[in-house]
Amino acid sequence: MKSIQIGANTLSYDEAGEGEVLLLLSGWCQDHRLFKTLAPELAKTHRVIRLDWRGHGEHREHDGDFTVDDQASDVAAFLDKMNIDRLVPVSTSHGGWANIEVTDRLDVARIPRTVVIDWIQTTPNEDFFRMIDHIQDRTNWENGRGDFFNYWIGDTENQDIVNHVNNEMAKYSFEMWARSGREIGKAYRKWGNPMQRMAALKDKRPITHIYSQPFEPEYAEAQLDFAAGNDWYKPNKLPGRTHFPTLEQPKVVADTIRAFVA
């Protein structure tokens, strides 16, 4: 990984391929390793950049507390430093909040479309908020995190996914998990859900949501209903069984992204 200084923080990134820029952004308590099989697929046709959030990746030290807005500012500063004037951001899970924030800040000429992957699009129930609260409780955070881990992994035997969760994600500290819970909970309480956040964009542009979980038909129907009234929104349901389509079915995800940005 390369290093770049953004304000007081050092961020890690790498790049491969040529062509239109795809910027890969993980969720909280994840990093570039989430894209280890997706990035080579995409790099066959695009310039692919994997950027780690501050406090993530190879540079876990960071300049104090930070928020989703700070993450968006880091991305915008990174693009300026790298002289990238046109790109498609591709975020996973709750990295979508910062993705949509930076998409809102930059104009359509610079970010003509956006990809979000496996990000809970509907308003969560109270069980979700209880789990979010648990990972902010120092006396209970590992149990709360374990509830998420079990749901995300599902019944898969894919060792890339099992390792990503039980080794890579599990190595992040209580402080980072608690911060993630605070920021995710705050975003849902402010906006209701990501579809409402996207509907509030100043300048609409095509956005696709690529996902496997949740499996309930009502979840898919809610997105189709939203898309019927917002023609810029394109849900893409994949046949996978986990929260990690980038690791579970990287070629399918890459082909879906390529078709969307073409």
Secondary structure, 3 states (H helix, E strand, C coil): CEEEEECCEEEEEEEECCCCEEEEECCCCCCHHHHCCHHHHHCCCCEEEEECCCCCCCCCCCCCCCCHHHHHHHHHHHHHHCCCCCEEEEEEHHHHHHHHHHHHHCCCCCCCCEEEECCCCCCCCHHHHHHHHHCCCCCCHHHHHHHHHHHHHCCCCCHHHHHHHHHHHHHCCHHHHHHHHHHHHHHHHHHCCHHHHHHCCCCCCCEEEEECCCCCHHHHHHHHHHHHHCCCEEEEECCCCCCCHHHHCHHHHHHHHHHHHC
